[in-house]
Amino acid sequence: DVLAPLARAKRAAILAQTERTGESLALLEKATAGPNPGMEDWARLGEAYSGQQRYADAVAAFDKALAALEVEGPQHWYLYFARGSARERAGDWARGEADLREALARAPNEAIVL
């Protein structure tokens, strides 16, 4: 079903909001273990890992989200921002700063990046 990824994302969000984070993570991890996970699948997993303070896992998920892009564009600034934030929190400031600067270059008017 073409709406299955969206339904899975909503279900994972609801599980996380109701403090059922283990179930939420398992659902998101299952999505990335399936055939042909997309950028959105990896990005959602990275966001979930960041929310659980699993920053090294978040970085790995955001790496895979960027690798899954067929065509990279300025609209993907958020992936660099999220990965940079996770790297910084994991203690890798040099690479985190590079990602944050890339996000700024792609979205110089985004308030969150500024």
All heavy atoms as an XYZ file, in Angstrom:
870
protein
N       0.850     -1.175      0.000
C       0.000      0.000      0.000
C       0.892      1.234      0.000
O       1.850      1.313      0.771
C      -0.892     -0.020      1.232
C      -1.920      1.093      1.222
O      -1.610      2.208      0.785
O      -3.041      0.832      1.674
N       0.570      2.205     -0.817
C       1.395      3.404     -0.920
C       1.350      4.248      0.357
O       2.251      5.036      0.609
C       1.000      4.274     -2.134
C       1.240      3.531     -3.438
C      -0.432      4.738     -2.035
N       0.325      4.094      1.164
C       0.212      4.853      2.405
C       0.827      4.128      3.606
O       0.853      4.683      4.708
C      -1.245      5.188      2.687
C      -1.904      6.116      1.672
C      -3.369      6.336      2.023
C      -1.174      7.441      1.603
N       1.325      2.933      3.404
C       1.892      2.161      4.509
C       3.045      2.886      5.208
O       3.074      2.926      6.446
C       2.326      0.784      4.026
N       3.992      3.482      4.492
C       5.061      4.194      5.202
C       4.556      5.348      6.066
O       5.034      5.543      7.182
C       5.964      4.704      4.075
C       5.694      3.791      2.929
C       4.241      3.436      3.053
N       3.580      6.078      5.565
C       3.020      7.181      6.344
C       2.291      6.652      7.578
O       2.443      7.197      8.685
C       2.074      8.015      5.485
C       1.415      9.194      6.185
C       2.447     10.167      6.720
C       0.463      9.896      5.223
N       1.530      5.591      7.411
C       0.817      4.990      8.545
C       1.803      4.479      9.589
O       1.605      4.665     10.796
C      -0.091      3.859      8.056
N       2.889      3.862      9.135
C       3.910      3.357     10.052
C       4.556      4.513     10.819
O       4.771      4.428     12.029
C       4.964      2.563      9.277
C       6.019      1.924     10.130
C       7.004      1.054      9.356
N       7.423      1.609      8.093
C       7.095      1.108      6.891
N       6.335      0.031      6.806
N       7.539      1.660      5.785
N       4.838      5.604     10.127
C       5.442      6.765     10.776
C       4.512      7.353     11.827
O       4.944      7.705     12.932
C       5.796      7.818      9.731
N       3.236      7.462     11.501
C       2.261      7.990     12.462
C       2.141      7.069     13.667
O       2.070      7.522     14.807
C       0.892      8.166     11.799
C       0.854      9.243     10.758
C       0.973     10.600     11.399
C       0.794     11.673     10.346
N       0.989     13.006     10.896
N       2.107      5.766     13.413
C       2.003      4.806     14.513
C       3.227      4.903     15.421
O       3.097      4.915     16.651
C       1.868      3.387     13.961
C       1.706      2.360     15.036
C       1.371      1.002     14.467
N       1.214      0.065     15.560
C       1.589     -1.198     15.523
N       2.079     -1.695     14.413
N       1.424     -1.981     16.550
N       4.405      5.009     14.825
C       5.641      5.132     15.619
C       5.616      6.411     16.443
O       6.022      6.412     17.614
C       6.859      5.102     14.699
N       5.129      7.496     15.862
C       5.045      8.769     16.596
C       4.087      8.657     17.775
O       4.379      9.145     18.876
C       4.617      9.888     15.650
N       2.953      8.020     17.561
C       1.975      7.856     18.642
C       2.552      6.971     19.749
O       2.404      7.271     20.936
C       0.651      7.286     18.104
C      -0.050      8.337     17.236
C      -0.250      6.816     19.239
C      -1.206      7.808     16.412
N       3.230      5.908     19.370
C       3.853      5.044     20.377
C       4.881      5.820     21.193
O       4.930      5.691     22.423
C       4.508      3.835     19.702
C       3.558      2.774     19.166
C       4.295      1.793     18.264
C       2.866      2.046     20.304
N       5.678      6.650     20.537
C       6.683      7.441     21.245
C       6.026      8.448     22.178
O       6.474      8.648     23.315
C       7.591      8.147     20.248
N       4.955      9.068     21.718
C       4.257     10.069     22.541
C       3.599      9.452     23.767
O       3.397     10.133     24.771
C       3.206     10.798     21.703
C       3.798     11.721     20.681
C       2.745     12.249     19.704
O       1.602     11.834     19.720
N       3.167     13.163     18.845
N       3.265      8.188     23.676
C       2.633      7.506     24.814
C       3.659      6.714     25.625
O       3.303      5.785     26.338
C       1.491      6.581     24.336
O       2.002      5.637     23.393
C       0.371      7.384     23.705
N       4.910      7.115     25.487
C       6.021      6.538     26.241
C       6.222      5.049     25.993
O       6.675      4.313     26.864
C       5.881      6.856     27.732
C       5.902      8.347     27.999
C       5.805      8.691     29.467
O       6.041      7.812     30.317
O       5.490      9.855     29.751
N       5.899      4.622     24.798
C       6.158      3.242     24.378
C       7.289      3.287     23.347
O       7.165      2.833     22.217
C       4.886      2.632     23.806
C       3.821      2.475     24.895
C       2.452      2.185     24.363
N       2.379      0.917     23.641
C       1.297      0.489     23.013
N       0.191      1.216     23.029
N       1.302     -0.667     22.374
N       8.408      3.876     23.798
C       9.517      4.139     22.881
C      10.155      2.866     22.341
O      10.621      2.855     21.207
C      10.587      5.015     23.552
O      10.992      4.403     24.775
C      10.062      6.402     23.836
N      10.190      1.827     23.119
C      10.760      0.567     22.631
C       9.994      0.037     21.435
O      10.591     -0.385     20.436
N       8.668      0.082     21.523
C       7.834     -0.369     20.409
C       7.987      0.554     19.211
O       8.012      0.104     18.061
C       6.368     -0.415     20.836
C       6.057     -1.489     21.854
C       4.628     -1.375     22.359
O       3.717     -1.747     21.595
O       4.449     -0.917     23.500
N       8.094      1.846     19.484
C       8.260      2.824     18.410
C       9.571      2.578     17.659
O       9.595      2.521     16.429
C       8.236      4.244     18.977
O       8.473      5.195     17.975
N      10.660      2.416     18.407
C      11.958      2.157     17.778
C      11.946      0.848     16.995
O      12.495      0.772     15.897
C      13.067      2.131     18.825
C      13.553      3.479     19.328
C      14.541      3.301     20.472
C      14.176      4.281     18.210
N      11.325     -0.177     17.565
C      11.263     -1.471     16.870
C      10.536     -1.333     15.539
O      10.961     -1.909     14.526
C      10.576     -2.511     17.747
N       9.482     -0.558     15.515
C       8.727     -0.344     14.279
C       9.569      0.390     13.244
O       9.593      0.019     12.062
C       7.447      0.437     14.594
C       6.437      0.600     13.482
C       5.901     -0.753     13.025
C       5.280      1.470     13.967
N      10.281      1.422     13.687
C      11.127      2.190     12.765
C      12.328      1.368     12.287
O      12.717      1.457     11.118
C      11.588      3.481     13.438
C      10.470      4.468     13.771
C      10.991      5.605     14.647
C       9.819      5.001     12.510
N      12.901      0.578     13.177
C      14.019     -0.285     12.792
C      13.568     -1.336     11.781
O      14.300     -1.666     10.844
C      14.647     -0.928     14.020
C      15.425      0.065     14.869
C      15.826     -0.471     16.228
O      15.251     -1.488     16.701
O      16.712      0.154     16.846
N      12.365     -1.863     11.980
C      11.830     -2.844     11.042
C      11.660     -2.226      9.655
O      11.922     -2.877      8.638
C      10.496     -3.381     11.553
C       9.909     -4.470     10.698
C       8.609     -4.999     11.292
C       8.012     -6.057     10.379
N       6.726     -6.532     10.890
N      11.250     -0.973      9.607
C      11.067     -0.292      8.321
C      12.389     -0.172      7.570
O      12.433     -0.309      6.347
C      10.457      1.089      8.524
N      13.473      0.061      8.295
C      14.768      0.199      7.623
C      15.394     -1.157      7.307
O      16.308     -1.229      6.489
C      15.753      1.033      8.461
O      15.942      0.411      9.730
C      15.250      2.455      8.629
N      14.902     -2.215      7.939
C      15.422     -3.557      7.657
C      14.718     -4.194      6.468
O      15.180     -5.199      5.942
C      15.263     -4.445      8.884
N      13.616     -3.603      6.051
C      12.855     -4.144      4.929
C      13.526     -3.841      3.600
O      14.591     -3.234      3.539
N      12.876     -4.255      2.535
C      13.450     -4.003      1.211
C      13.353     -2.519      0.840
O      12.336     -1.875      1.059
C      12.592     -4.858      0.279
C      11.292     -5.022      1.003
C      11.628     -4.992      2.469
N      14.434     -2.000      0.341
C      14.506     -0.636     -0.184
C      14.035      0.453      0.781
O      13.147      1.237      0.440
C      13.710     -0.533     -1.495
C      14.197     -1.506     -2.525
O      15.394     -1.690     -2.681
N      13.281     -2.147     -3.213
N      14.628      0.540      1.968
C      14.225      1.647      2.841
C      14.616      2.971      2.198
O      15.671      3.070      1.560
C      15.009      1.391      4.124
C      16.160      0.547      3.725
C      15.699     -0.258      2.545
N      13.777      3.945      2.353
C      14.025      5.242      1.744
C      14.613      6.243      2.714
O      14.780      5.971      3.908
N      14.899      7.408      2.180
C      15.463      8.482      2.984
C      14.590      8.780      4.191
O      15.079      8.960      5.304
C      15.640      9.726      2.112
C      16.220     10.932      2.827
S      15.040     12.016      3.670
C      14.102     12.667      2.336
N      13.279      8.816      3.986
C      12.368      9.142      5.082
C      12.425      8.110      6.197
O      12.366      8.458      7.380
C      10.923      9.271      4.570
C      10.706     10.409      3.606
C      10.968     10.008      2.149
O      11.333      8.835      1.889
O      10.830     10.876      1.287
N      12.543      6.829      5.816
C      12.644      5.764      6.824
C      13.873      5.969      7.709
O      13.792      5.896      8.931
C      12.716      4.386      6.157
C      11.462      4.028      5.389
O      10.361      4.241      5.917
O      11.591      3.542      4.247
N      15.014      6.234      7.063
C      16.252      6.424      7.816
C      16.213      7.708      8.640
O      16.684      7.734      9.774
C      17.452      6.423      6.877
C      17.758      5.068      6.331
C      17.607      4.643      5.053
C      18.249      3.943      7.070
N      17.981      3.315      4.949
C      18.376      2.869      6.168
C      18.587      3.745      8.402
C      18.845      1.617      6.563
C      19.052      2.494      8.801
C      19.174      1.447      7.878
N      15.634      8.765      8.080
C      15.558     10.034      8.810
C      14.682      9.890     10.054
O      15.029     10.399     11.132
C      15.029     11.139      7.903
N      13.546      9.205      9.923
C      12.679      8.996     11.087
C      13.400      8.206     12.174
O      13.281      8.498     13.364
C      11.403      8.269     10.675
C      10.427      9.145      9.950
C       9.112      8.400      9.686
N       8.390      9.063      8.634
C       8.262      8.627      7.389
N       8.776      7.462      7.037
N       7.594      9.319      6.490
N      14.144      7.198     11.751
C      14.893      6.404     12.720
C      15.967      7.259     13.386
O      16.153      7.195     14.605
C      15.510      5.171     12.048
C      16.266      4.218     12.968
C      15.362      3.685     14.078
C      16.871      3.076     12.159
N      16.660      8.081     12.611
C      17.667      8.976     13.180
C      17.075      9.932     14.187
O      17.646     10.177     15.263
N      15.912     10.475     13.877
C      15.232     11.381     14.814
C      14.851     10.650     16.098
O      14.995     11.196     17.198
C      13.993     11.971     14.155
C      14.315     12.941     13.041
C      13.100     13.307     12.196
O      11.969     12.850     12.511
O      13.285     14.033     11.216
N      14.378      9.422     15.945
C      14.002      8.639     17.127
C      15.224      8.334     17.991
O      15.169      8.458     19.220
C      13.307      7.344     16.701
N      16.325      7.951     17.359
C      17.551      7.696     18.115
C      18.017      8.960     18.830
O      18.433      8.907     19.986
C      18.658      7.186     17.203
C      18.546      5.731     16.798
C      18.991      5.319     15.546
C      18.028      4.760     17.651
C      18.922      3.993     15.158
C      17.952      3.428     17.267
C      18.410      3.052     16.018
O      18.346      1.735     15.644
N      17.959     10.092     18.160
C      18.351     11.348     18.804
C      17.481     11.624     20.022
O      17.972     12.055     21.067
C      18.251     12.518     17.819
O      19.291     12.470     16.883
N      16.196     11.368     19.884
C      15.279     11.570     20.999
C      15.581     10.679     22.192
O      15.263     11.017     23.330
N      16.219      9.560     21.932
C      16.604      8.630     22.994
C      18.054      8.834     23.442
O      18.599      8.025     24.175
C      16.412      7.184     22.519
C      14.972      6.821     22.268
C      14.153      6.952     23.524
O      14.473      6.352     24.543
N      13.111      7.760     23.471
N      18.670      9.884     22.939
C      20.064     10.225     23.234
C      21.037      9.143     22.779
O      22.106      8.961     23.351
C      20.251     10.556     24.713
C      19.417     11.736     25.147
C      19.553     12.063     26.605
O      20.128     11.310     27.401
N      19.021     13.208     26.997
N      20.662      8.452     21.718
C      21.531      7.442     21.094
C      22.165      8.104     19.870
O      21.847      7.809     18.729
C      20.719      6.208     20.707
C      20.216      5.444     21.915
C      19.297      4.308     21.548
N      19.884      3.353     20.625
C      19.258      2.285     20.146
N      18.015      2.026     20.530
N      19.849      1.484     19.287
N      23.071      9.031     20.151
C      23.574      9.917     19.109
C      24.431      9.215     18.058
O      24.343      9.547     16.881
C      24.306     11.093     19.740
C      23.406     11.875     20.659
C      23.674     11.974     22.018
C      22.248     12.483     20.170
C      22.833     12.673     22.861
C      21.400     13.181     21.019
C      21.699     13.272     22.356
O      20.863     13.963     23.190
N      25.233      8.246     18.443
C      26.037      7.523     17.453
C      25.123      6.760     16.492
O      25.366      6.741     15.272
C      27.014      6.575     18.142
N      24.066      6.155     17.025
C      23.104      5.461     16.171
C      22.374      6.451     15.268
O      22.093      6.154     14.108
C      22.087      4.697     17.018
C      22.693      3.518     17.759
O      23.678      2.932     17.256
O      22.192      3.179     18.843
N      22.076      7.626     15.802
C      21.404      8.655     15.008
C      22.277      9.085     13.840
O      21.799      9.217     12.708
C      21.049      9.858     15.875
N      23.564      9.288     14.095
C      24.490      9.677     13.024
C      24.492      8.619     11.922
O      24.412      8.941     10.737
C      25.918      9.906     13.573
C      26.929     10.035     12.444
C      25.951     11.142     14.463
N      24.562      7.361     12.308
C      24.573      6.277     11.322
C      23.285      6.272     10.504
O      23.315      6.074      9.279
C      24.772      4.933     12.012
N      22.156      6.510     11.148
C      20.876      6.542     10.433
C      20.824      7.730      9.469
O      20.359      7.594      8.329
C      19.712      6.591     11.414
N      21.296      8.898      9.910
C      21.300     10.060      9.019
C      22.279      9.874      7.865
O      22.024     10.340      6.754
C      21.583     11.341      9.796
C      20.454     11.763     10.688
C      20.660     11.958     12.043
C      19.169     11.953     10.191
C      19.618     12.336     12.878
C      18.118     12.321     11.009
C      18.343     12.513     12.364
N      23.391      9.181      8.104
C      24.306      8.835      7.001
C      23.561      8.035      5.939
O      23.691      8.294      4.733
C      25.481      7.991      7.509
C      26.537      8.775      8.261
O      26.556     10.024      8.166
O      27.347      8.129      8.968
N      22.793      7.062      6.382
C      22.050      6.213      5.449
C      20.925      6.979      4.768
O      20.609      6.729      3.600
C      21.536      4.968      6.159
C      22.683      4.042      6.528
C      22.234      2.810      7.259
C      23.447      1.958      7.585
N      23.106      0.786      8.357
N      20.328      7.934      5.481
C      19.288      8.771      4.862
C      19.886      9.575      3.714
O      19.306      9.646      2.627
C      18.667      9.707      5.902
N      21.048     10.160      3.939
C      21.700     10.932      2.874
C      22.130     10.026      1.720
O      21.999     10.401      0.559
C      22.901     11.700      3.435
C      22.531     12.926      4.263
C      23.686     13.374      5.134
C      22.074     14.045      3.337
N      22.598      8.836      2.038
C      23.015      7.894      0.992
C      21.821      7.417      0.166
O      21.981      7.062     -1.005
C      23.736      6.700      1.611
N      20.631      7.412      0.762
C      19.438      6.933      0.061
C      18.859      7.963     -0.899
O      17.980      7.637     -1.690
C      18.363      6.521      1.072
N      19.348      9.196     -0.840
C      18.834     10.229     -1.742
C      19.236      9.934     -3.184
O      20.398      9.661     -3.450
C      19.385     11.606     -1.352
C      18.878     12.203     -0.058
C      19.662     13.475      0.262
C      17.402     12.502     -0.154
N      18.284     10.003     -4.068
C      18.599      9.841     -5.484
C      19.191     11.136     -6.038
O      20.136     11.111     -6.806
C      17.354      9.439     -6.263
C      16.885      8.038     -5.927
C      15.668      7.642     -6.723
O      15.433      8.208     -7.799
O      14.938      6.749     -6.249
N      18.592     12.244     -5.652
C      19.073     13.559     -6.057
C      19.092     14.424     -4.805
O      18.063     14.607     -4.159
C      18.156     14.200     -7.129
C      18.632     15.594     -7.481
C      18.086     13.316     -8.367
N      20.259     14.927     -4.481
C      20.390     15.760     -3.301
C      20.142     17.213     -3.677
O      20.600     17.676     -4.719
C      21.805     15.596     -2.736
C      21.965     16.120     -1.356
C      23.323     15.766     -0.765
O      23.846     14.682     -1.048
O      23.843     16.603     -0.032
N      19.406     17.911     -2.842
C      19.097     19.305     -3.124
C      19.104     20.148     -1.871
O      19.270     19.641     -0.762
N      18.883     21.447     -2.036
C      18.894     22.348     -0.885
C      17.838     22.005      0.159
O      18.009     22.286      1.339
C      18.617     23.726     -1.487
C      18.608     23.572     -2.949
C      18.643     22.121     -3.282
N      16.752     21.372     -0.270
C      15.686     21.030      0.663
C      16.107     19.959      1.668
O      15.391     19.719      2.636
C      14.419     20.581     -0.096
C      14.540     19.240     -0.775
C      15.143     19.282     -2.171
O      15.825     20.224     -2.546
N      14.879     18.246     -2.954
N      17.244     19.356      1.468
C      17.720     18.315      2.377
C      18.625     18.878      3.477
O      19.333     18.134      4.149
C      18.421     17.203      1.593
C      17.503     16.537      0.629
N      17.628     16.682     -0.728
C      16.406     15.778      0.818
C      16.651     16.021     -1.329
N      15.891     15.471     -0.411
N      18.555     20.182      3.674
C      19.347     20.830      4.721
C      19.101     20.177      6.076
O      20.024     20.069      6.888
C      19.040     22.329      4.788
C      17.637     22.639      5.240
C      16.538     22.815      4.455
C      17.185     22.770      6.586
N      15.425     23.049      5.223
C      15.795     23.033      6.550
C      17.806     22.700      7.830
C      15.028     23.218      7.695
C      17.044     22.887      8.974
C      15.668     23.147      8.896
N      17.862     19.757      6.303
C      17.518     19.219      7.615
C      18.350     17.978      7.961
O      18.709     17.778      9.123
C      16.028     18.867      7.700
C      15.690     18.257      9.025
C      15.604     19.041     10.168
C      15.534     16.879      9.157
C      15.348     18.476     11.397
C      15.273     16.316     10.385
C      15.182     17.121     11.510
O      14.947     16.561     12.733
N      18.656     17.150      6.974
C      19.445     15.953      7.258
C      20.841     16.325      7.756
O      21.373     15.694      8.672
C      19.532     15.071      6.013
C      18.214     14.460      5.552
C      18.402     13.745      4.219
C      17.653     13.520      6.605
N      21.427     17.355      7.150
C      22.740     17.815      7.602
C      22.644     18.437      8.992
O      23.516     18.226      9.842
C      23.336     18.805      6.605
C      23.768     18.135      5.337
C      22.954     18.110      4.221
C      25.006     17.497      5.249
C      23.342     17.473      3.058
C      25.415     16.854      4.092
C      24.570     16.852      3.004
O      24.959     16.213      1.853
N      21.596     19.203      9.218
C      21.395     19.822     10.522
C      21.227     18.752     11.599
O      21.867     18.814     12.666
C      20.172     20.746     10.491
C      19.905     21.401     11.808
C      20.627     22.508     12.201
C      18.947     20.890     12.661
C      20.397     23.106     13.423
C      18.699     21.487     13.886
C      19.430     22.597     14.270
N      20.387     17.770     11.333
C      20.123     16.717     12.318
C      21.375     15.878     12.569
O      21.694     15.549     13.723
C      18.969     15.842     11.844
N      22.087     15.542     11.492
C      23.313     14.749     11.673
C      24.375     15.564     12.408
O      25.060     15.050     13.292
C      23.842     14.257     10.328
C      25.042     13.325     10.478
C      25.489     12.744      9.178
N      26.071     13.759      8.313
C      26.597     13.506      7.125
N      26.589     12.271      6.639
N      27.111     14.465      6.392
N      24.486     16.839     12.063
C      25.451     17.694     12.753
C      25.145     17.821     14.232
O      26.048     17.791     15.077
N      23.880     17.960     14.557
C      23.470     18.049     15.962
C      23.792     16.757     16.698
O      24.282     16.784     17.835
C      21.977     18.348     16.057
O      21.692     19.598     15.506
N      23.516     15.622     16.058
C      23.803     14.326     16.683
C      25.316     14.135     16.855
O      25.769     13.644     17.895
C      23.207     13.191     15.855
N      26.085     14.537     15.843
C      27.546     14.420     15.964
C      28.071     15.280     17.110
O      28.932     14.847     17.879
C      28.223     14.827     14.656
C      28.174     13.751     13.609
C      28.862     14.172     12.340
N      29.058     13.011     11.483
C      29.314     13.084     10.195
N      29.407     14.261      9.595
N      29.475     11.991      9.490
N      27.562     16.489     17.210
C      27.997     17.381     18.283
C      27.695     16.757     19.636
O      28.528     16.744     20.533
C      27.300     18.738     18.124
C      27.703     19.767     19.169
C      26.853     19.739     20.409
O      25.642     19.456     20.313
O      27.405     19.988     21.500
N      26.504     16.206     19.791
C      26.121     15.606     21.070
C      26.877     14.315     21.346
O      27.021     13.915     22.492
C      24.627     15.385     21.121
C      23.914     16.726     21.211
C      22.436     16.557     21.286
N      21.823     17.867     21.403
C      20.774     18.118     22.134
N      20.190     17.158     22.811
N      20.276     19.324     22.190
N      27.355     13.662     20.285
C      28.160     12.450     20.454
C      29.620     12.780     20.750
O      30.422     11.889     20.997
C      28.059     11.570     19.209
N      29.970     14.080     20.722
C      31.336     14.495     21.027
C      32.223     14.697     19.816
O      33.421     14.920     19.958
N      31.665     14.645     18.631
C      32.440     14.824     17.392
C      32.171     16.233     16.847
O      31.498     16.412     15.841
C      32.022     13.753     16.373
C      32.880     13.766     15.124
O      33.777     14.622     15.001
O      32.641     12.906     14.254
N      32.698     17.231     17.546
C      32.389     18.611     17.204
C      32.890     18.992     15.809
O      32.195     19.692     15.074
C      32.942     19.574     18.241
C      32.812     20.993     17.790
C      33.823     21.870     17.567
C      31.607     21.699     17.463
N      33.319     23.077     17.131
C      31.952     22.991     17.058
C      30.258     21.351     17.458
C      31.020     23.939     16.671
C      29.318     22.297     17.063
C      29.702     23.568     16.680
N      34.068     18.547     15.408
C      34.624     18.954     14.113
C      33.705     18.541     12.961
O      33.373     19.366     12.096
C      36.023     18.366     13.925
N      33.298     17.297     12.946
C      32.406     16.846     11.863
C      30.998     17.387     12.050
O      30.294     17.653     11.081
C      32.429     15.326     11.761
C      33.781     14.874     11.235
C      33.981     13.427     11.051
N      32.820     12.571     11.161
C      32.832     11.279     10.939
N      33.954     10.696     10.573
N      31.765     10.550     11.071
N      30.578     17.558     13.295
C      29.275     18.168     13.557
C      29.224     19.584     13.029
O      28.237     19.988     12.400
N      30.276     20.351     13.259
C      30.326     21.726     12.765
C      30.274     21.760     11.242
O      29.587     22.599     10.652
C      31.588     22.423     13.261
C      31.673     23.864     12.792
C      32.950     24.565     13.218
O      33.952     23.883     13.561
O      32.943     25.808     13.200
N      30.977     20.834     10.587
C      30.953     20.783      9.121
C      29.538     20.540      8.611
O      29.100     21.170      7.640
C      31.911     19.699      8.613
N      28.819     19.630      9.257
C      27.432     19.367      8.859
C      26.540     20.584      9.103
O      25.695     20.921      8.276
C      26.863     18.169      9.621
C      27.234     16.837      8.996
O      27.651     16.811      7.829
O      27.075     15.814      9.691
N      26.719     21.239     10.237
C      25.910     22.416     10.539
C      26.196     23.542      9.539
O      25.280     24.239      9.102
C      26.146     22.870     11.977
C      25.675     21.875     13.044
C      26.125     22.318     14.431
C      24.177     21.676     12.995
N      27.444     23.675      9.148
C      27.777     24.682      8.131
C      27.164     24.318      6.772
O      26.732     25.191      6.025
C      29.283     24.857      8.024
C      29.882     25.554      9.230
C      31.353     25.887      9.040
N      31.907     26.490     10.216
C      31.787     27.782     10.539
N      31.124     28.589      9.741
N      32.332     28.252     11.640
N      27.117     23.031      6.464
C      26.476     22.589      5.215
C      24.981     22.893      5.268
O      24.397     23.339      4.270
C      26.706     21.097      4.988
C      26.092     20.558      3.720
C      26.667     21.146      2.437
O      27.838     21.588      2.438
O      25.940     21.164      1.419
N      24.358     22.666      6.391
C      22.932     22.993      6.543
C      22.718     24.487      6.342
O      21.772     24.903      5.665
C      22.429     22.560      7.920
N      23.607     25.294      6.899
C      23.496     26.748      6.755
C      23.674     27.167      5.303
O      22.944     28.037      4.806
C      24.528     27.445      7.643
C      24.532     28.966      7.610
C      23.207     29.520      8.103
C      25.687     29.497      8.450
N      24.606     26.538      4.603
C      24.819     26.864      3.187
C      23.597     26.511      2.346
O      23.268     27.214      1.400
C      26.053     26.120      2.665
N      22.919     25.444      2.704
C      21.740     25.001      1.958
C      20.485     25.781      2.328
O      19.564     25.869      1.530
C      21.500     23.509      2.182
C      22.550     22.650      1.535
C      22.396     21.190      1.971
N      23.401     20.395      1.303
C      23.194     19.776      0.152
N      22.033     19.828     -0.439
N      24.162     19.081     -0.410
N      20.431     26.282      3.549
C      19.225     26.971      4.024
C      19.615     28.184      4.874
O      19.403     28.182      6.089
C      18.355     26.007      4.815
N      20.172     29.211      4.246
C      20.687     30.350      5.018
C      19.601     31.158      5.722
O      19.931     31.957      6.609
C      21.406     31.197      3.961
C      20.778     30.809      2.674
C      20.397     29.366      2.822
N      18.350     30.960      5.380
C      17.275     31.735      6.008
C      16.441     30.910      6.985
O      15.434     31.417      7.488
C      16.372     32.351      4.937
C      17.140     33.358      4.103
O      17.934     34.136      4.624
N      16.919     33.324      2.808
N      16.824     29.675      7.241
C      16.096     28.837      8.190
C      16.470     29.257      9.615
O      17.627     29.219      9.999
C      16.422     27.356      8.004
C      15.700     26.700      6.887
C      14.210     26.556      7.148
O      13.782     26.469      8.305
O      13.472     26.521      6.151
N      15.474     29.635     10.380
C      15.707     30.123     11.729
C      16.421     29.093     12.598
O      17.321     29.432     13.364
C      14.405     30.538     12.379
N      16.040     27.843     12.490
C      16.640     26.809     13.342
C      18.126     26.635     13.020
O      18.919     26.369     13.912
C      15.874     25.473     13.228
C      16.292     24.527     14.336
C      16.064     24.823     11.870
C      15.401     23.330     14.480
N      18.495     26.826     11.785
C      19.909     26.697     11.406
C      20.682     27.917     11.917
O      21.812     27.794     12.390
C      20.065     26.550      9.877
C      21.541     26.517      9.490
C      19.374     25.308      9.388
N      20.078     29.075     11.816
C      20.749     30.289     12.282
C      20.975     30.228     13.771
O      21.950     30.682     14.298
C      19.920     31.526     11.918
C      19.784     31.759     10.416
C      18.795     32.894     10.166
C      21.135     32.076      9.794
